[in-house]
């Protein structure tokens, strides 16, 4: 097995929590920056949140690939036992 179920579950839970925190932060930032002319700080913070979201999407793809690899390895092991 490439990653045991407990480790994979832990990684998934942390990614979900980070994603939820990112969404809450973006919502809070939107509230703070409601002015017609947002400050440069708001724009910079938004850029950073977008960069974090992109990185988290990459982590999700990696976790999905890991899950697929685990399934393939389990299937091959099952086939080998027959």
PEVEN-V251378 format. One record per residue. N is the residue number from 1. RES is the residue in one letter. PHI is phi in degrees with one decimal (999 if undefined). BURIAL is I if it has 9 or more other ideal C-beta (glycine too) atoms within 8 Angstrom, else O. Layout:
[[N | RES | PHI | BURIAL] [N | RES | PHI | BURIAL]]
//
This chain:
[[1 | X | 999 | O] [2 | X | -72.1 | O] [3 | X | -140.2 | I] [4 | X | -70.0 | O] [5 | X | -60.7 | O] [6 | X | -64.8 | O] [7 | X | -63.8 | O] [8 | X | -61.7 | I] [9 | X | -62.6 | O] [10 | X | -59.4 | O] [11 | X | -61.7 | I] [12 | X | -64.5 | I] [13 | X | -62.7 | O] [14 | X | -65.0 | O] [15 | X | -64.1 | I] [16 | X | -63.4 | O] [17 | X | -62.6 | O] [18 | X | -64.7 | I] [19 | X | -63.3 | I] [20 | X | -62.7 | O] [21 | X | -64.9 | O] [22 | X | -62.5 | I] [23 | X | -65.0 | O] [24 | X | -61.6 | O] [25 | X | -64.3 | I] [26 | X | -63.1 | I] [27 | X | -63.4 | O] [28 | X | -62.6 | O] [29 | X | -64.2 | I] [30 | X | -61.6 | O] [31 | X | -66.1 | O] [32 | X | -67.7 | O] [33 | X | -105.7 | I] [34 | X | -71.9 | O] [35 | X | -57.7 | O] [36 | X | -64.1 | O] [37 | X | -121.5 | O] [38 | X | -61.6 | O] [39 | X | -69.2 | O] [40 | X | -58.8 | O] [41 | X | -60.8 | O] [42 | X | -65.8 | I] [43 | X | -64.8 | I] [44 | X | -63.7 | O] [45 | X | -65.4 | I] [46 | X | -63.9 | I] [47 | X | -59.0 | O] [48 | X | -66.3 | O] [49 | X | -63.9 | I] [50 | X | -64.5 | O] [51 | X | -61.8 | O] [52 | X | -64.2 | I] [53 | X | -62.3 | I] [54 | X | -64.2 | O] [55 | X | -63.4 | O] [56 | X | -68.0 | I] [57 | X | -63.6 | O] [58 | X | -64.8 | O] [59 | X | -63.6 | I] [60 | X | -63.0 | I] [61 | X | -62.5 | O] [62 | X | -64.5 | O] [63 | X | -63.0 | I] [64 | X | -64.6 | O] [65 | X | -64.3 | O] [66 | X | -63.9 | I] [67 | X | -63.0 | I] [68 | X | -61.9 | O] [69 | X | -64.1 | I] [70 | X | -61.9 | I] [71 | X | -63.6 | O] [72 | X | -63.2 | O] [73 | X | -66.3 | I] [74 | X | -64.0 | I] [75 | X | -64.9 | O] [76 | X | -65.1 | O] [77 | X | -65.3 | O] [78 | X | -64.8 | O] [79 | X | -65.0 | O] [80 | X | -68.1 | O] [81 | X | -78.0 | O] [82 | X | -80.6 | O]]
//
